[in-house]
C-alpha cells in the first residue's frame, strides 16, 4: 500500500491511495491494483467539498469481505462521488 496526502494552498487537499493485492487462489480471486483519489476544498471553516474516485484502475475487480460466518467474495466497481460537509 502506498498513500499520500497533500495539503495545498487555498484550503485544497489532494489524497491518493495505491494498493496491490496478490492473487488469492483459495478464494479464486485474481491479483489487482487499486487507485483511489480524493480532491477536497475547505471553502470556509463551515463548508468542505470533496470529489472522490475509487478503484480507478479497473472497471471492477473482485475482493473479499470477512464477517462472523466466514469470507464472502464481493465485486467492487469503479466509482466517483461527491460530498458536501456543513459544520455549524
Contact map, one row per residue, 1 for C-alpha under 8 A:
1110000000000000111100000000000000000000000000000000000000000000000000000000000000000000
1111000000000000111000000000000000000000000000000000000000000000000000000000000000000000
1111100000000011110000000000000000000000000000000000000000000000000000000000000000000000
0111110000000011100000000000000000000000000000000000000000000000000000000000000000000000
0011111000001111000000000000000000000000000000000000000000000000000000000000000000000000
0001111100001110000000000000000000000000000000000000000000000000000000000000000000000000
0000111110111100000000000000000000000000000000000000000000000000000000000000000000000000
0000011111111100000000000000000000000000000000000000000000000000000000000000000000000000
0000001111110000000000000000000000000000000000000000000000000000000000000000000000000000
0000000111110000000000000000000000000000010000000000000000000000000000000000000000000000
0000001111111000000000000000000000000000111000000000000000000000000000000000000000000000
0000001111111100000000000000000000000011110000000000000000000000000000000000000000000000
0000111100111110000000000000000000000111100000000000000000000000000000000000000000000000
0000111100011111000000000000000000001111000000000000000000000000000000000000000000000000
0011110000001111100000000000000000001110000000000000000000000000000000000000000000000000
0011100000000111110000000000000000111100000000000000000000000000000000000000000000000000
1111000000000011111000000000000001111000000000000000000000000000000000000000000000000000
1110000000000001111100000000000011110000000000000000000000000000000000000000000000000000
1100000000000000111110000000000011100000000000000000000000000000000000000000000000000000
1000000000000000011111000000001111000000000000000000000000000000000000000000000000000000
0000000000000000001111100000001110000000000000000000000000000000000000000000000000000000
0000000000000000000111110000011100000000000000000000000000000000000000000000000000000000
0000000000000000000011111001111100000000000000000000000000000000000000000000000000000000
0000000000000000000001111111111000000000000000000000000000000000000000000000000000000000
0000000000000000000000111111110000000000000000000000000000000000000000000000000000000000
0000000000000000000000011111100000000000000000000000000000000000000000000000000000000000
0000000000000000000000011111100000000000000000000000000000000000000000001000000000000000
0000000000000000000000111111110000000000000000000000000000000000000000000000000000000000
0000000000000000000000111111111000000000000000000000000000000110000000000000000000000000
0000000000000000000001111001111100000000000000000000000000000100000000000000000000000000
0000000000000000000111110000111110000000000000000000000000000000000000000000000000000000
0000000000000000000111100000011111000000000000000000000000001000000000000000000000000000
0000000000000000011110000000001111100000000000000000000010000000000000000000000000000000
0000000000000000111100000000000111110000000000000000011111000000000000000000000000000000
0000000000000001111000000000000011111000000000000000011110000000000000000000000000000000
0000000000000001110000000000000001111100000000000001111100000000000000000000000000000000
0000000000000111100000000000000000111110000000000001110000000000000000000000000000000000
0000000000001111000000000000000000011111000000000111100000000000000000000000000000000000
0000000000011110000000000000000000001111100000000111000000000000000000000000000000000000
0000000000011100000000000000000000000111110000011110000000000000000000000000000000000000
0000000000111000000000000000000000000011111000011100000000000000000000000000000000000000
0000000001110000000000000000000000000001111110111000000000000000000000000000000000000000
0000000000100000000000000000000000000000111111111000000000000000000000000000000000000000
0000000000000000000000000000000000000000011111110000000000000000000000000000000000000000
0000000000000000000000000000000000000000011111110000000000000000000000000000000000000010
0000000000000000000000000000000000000000001111110000000000000000000000000000000000001111
0000000000000000000000000000000000000000011111111000000000000000000000000000000000011110
0000000000000000000000000000000000000001111111111100000000000000000000000000000000011100
0000000000000000000000000000000000000001111000111110000000000000000000000000000001111000
0000000000000000000000000000000000000111100000011111000000000000000000000000000001110000
0000000000000000000000000000000000000111000000001111100000000000000000000000000111100000
0000000000000000000000000000000000011110000000000111110000000000000000000000000111000000
0000000000000000000000000000000000011100000000000011111100000000000000000000011110000000
0000000000000000000000000000000001111000000000000001111100000000000000000000011100000000
0000000000000000000000000000000001110000000000000000111111110000000000000001111000000000
0000000000000000000000000000000001110000000000000000111111100000000000000000011000000000
0000000000000000000000000000000011100000000000000000001111100000000000000000010000000000
0000000000000000000000000000000001000000000000000000001111111000000000000000110000000000
0000000000000000000000000000000000000000000000000000001111111000000000000000110000000000
0000000000000000000000000000000000000000000000000000001001111100000000000011110000000000
0000000000000000000000000000000100000000000000000000000001111110000000000011100000000000
0000000000000000000000000000110000000000000000000000000000011111000000001111000000000000
0000000000000000000000000000100000000000000000000000000000001111100000001111000000000000
0000000000000000000000000000000000000000000000000000000000000111110000111100000000000000
0000000000000000000000000000000000000000000000000000000000000011111000111100000000000000
0000000000000000000000000000000000000000000000000000000000000001111101110000000000000000
0000000000000000000000000000000000000000000000000000000000000000111111110000000000000000
0000000000000000000000000000000000000000000000000000000000000000011111000000000000000000
0000000000000000000000000000000000000000000000000000000000000000001111100000000000000000
0000000000000000000000000000000000000000000000000000000000000000011111110000000000000000
0000000000000000000000000000000000000000000000000000000000000001111011111000000000000000
0000000000000000000000000000000000000000000000000000000000000001111001111100000000000000
0000000000000000000000000010000000000000000000000000000000000111100000111110000000000000
0000000000000000000000000000000000000000000000000000000000000111100000011111000000000000
0000000000000000000000000000000000000000000000000000000000011110000000001111100000000000
0000000000000000000000000000000000000000000000000000001000011110000000000111110000000000
0000000000000000000000000000000000000000000000000000001001111000000000000011111000000000
0000000000000000000000000000000000000000000000000000111111110000000000000001111100000000
0000000000000000000000000000000000000000000000000000111100000000000000000000111110000000
0000000000000000000000000000000000000000000000000011110000000000000000000000011111000000
0000000000000000000000000000000000000000000000000011100000000000000000000000001111100000
0000000000000000000000000000000000000000000000001111000000000000000000000000000111110000
0000000000000000000000000000000000000000000000001110000000000000000000000000000011111000
0000000000000000000000000000000000000000000000111100000000000000000000000000000001111100
0000000000000000000000000000000000000000000001111000000000000000000000000000000000111110
0000000000000000000000000000000000000000000001110000000000000000000000000000000000011111
0000000000000000000000000000000000000000000011100000000000000000000000000000000000001111
0000000000000000000000000000000000000000000001000000000000000000000000000000000000000111
